[in-house]
Amino acid sequence: MQFFLDTADIDSIKKYASWGIVDGVTTNPSIIAKEGVNLEARIKEIAEIVDGPISAEVIATDAEGMIKEGRKIATWHENVYVKVPMTSEGLKAVTVFSAEGIKTNVTLVFSVSQAVMAAKAGATLVSPFLGRLDDISEDGMQLIADIVQVYENYGFQTQILAASIRHPLHVVQAMKIGADIATMPPSIFDKLVAHPLTDKGLAAFLADWEKVKDKQ
Ligand code: E4P
């Protein structure tokens, strides 16, 4: 199971990369807009910190435009994955990228049929947005489970990246179901680590140690 950071904030990426548990980074136009930075410059900066897949999204909505943008994005760094929206034009672009050996992440996936279409086009990664489905009272985790099953049934090689994660339980459930990757906001990393019994136990150990520290 790989853990990706869903952010373009350099301080956060440095902080969590120093823990040794960041396998990659995902960005999207909203994430880049939040940082107010140049996409190419920021992706290159991230690539200096994290040695793993880094997704950068195309803005064009027609296949020709996506292909032009994606080919350029792919030259920024060997670890860059071209993020392509799940549309029929996106499928055309993914087919071309796949033939050219350009890695892709098909994004904004909300159904099993979309995930299958992306896999058939040769997507490297597929990103079902489970939190956004939960937000509209649909079962995002069931979508992940269904994609896992269908990919297994037919031996698709596309990796499943659980995206739009809202809390640590999403991560744990996605792992139990068999998603390959979870991408999450930085705060989820803290929540995955924290446990009140760990804090309580450590405080007790340190307090007890105070009683014998002069004997050491
Ligand atoms: C991942 O690639 C997506 O950009 C991201 O997970 C979307 O998350 P959101 O629904 O919280 O915006």
Residues whose N, C-alpha, C, O or C-beta is under 5 A from the ligand:
A	BS01	E4P	D6 T26 T27 N28 S127 G131 R132 A163 S164 I165 T183
